[in-house]
Amino acid sequence: MIILKSAEEIARMRIAGKVVACVLDTLRKHIRPGITTEALNAIAEEECKKHGAVPAFKNYPHPRGGRPFPGVICASLNEEVVHGIPRGDRVLKEGDIISIDFGAYVCGFAGDAAITVAVGEVDKRVNKLIQVTEEALMKGIEQAKPGNRLGMVSHAVQRHAEKNKFSVVRDFVGHGIGRNMHEEPPIPNYGRKDQGPVLKEGMTLAIEPMLNMGTHKVYTKLDEWTVVTRDGSFSAHFEHTVAVTDKGPEILTLN
Ligand code: MG
């Protein structure tokens, strides 16, 4: 069941979204060669305390009964797609890219967003991957308005990705969001325009394209969480929490 939110509930989600965006902005400023993903995680944890936010990913149950997620952020480097575990021995270096996914509860509601950032100078095609993934997210968001099918969001993301010769990850999708981090409906980043539920005012969606430079195929590493591309090609990830309103899509995870 897709839970519709009232204007008052969306106002609370706006606050949660703003906090998530602020924390990601702070993290972005710390991304440079030499910093570890564990240090970024510690900054996120500190920022949560400052904002009175409850980190949503820490101790998140493993979907197949493995150990819970240990980090406040997911920090995924290069060929890692999503769910990278922050580690003291993962040091960022020039030419890397890092995707940071961060979710938190504020005022009883969740916010969820992700960014991918280049560490220093990166390869031209890698820069293009980052740029196209963010553009694909924005193209998807543009379609998140009442009366459109969810498939129009998915289709817009896929179309932009493939037009630029990047592939779209199938095995992980976006999601509805509200009092819970993960609600109905699942939001694929591929598919036909005529698929999925018709969007209604009051729906709140976490739209999150993951684009790869090579194959769309991925697998999960032995740490039970980190998802990587099967061919080792680089991957980028952007996400916003969005409300479907009578005036069109409203991005809630903006600073
Ligand atoms: Mg998400």
Boltz pocket constraint, residues with backbone or C-beta under 6 A from the ligand:
constraints:
  - pocket:
      binder: B
      contacts: [[A, 112], [A, 113], [A, 173], [A, 174], [A, 175], [A, 206], [A, 208], [A, 239]]
      max_distance: 6.0
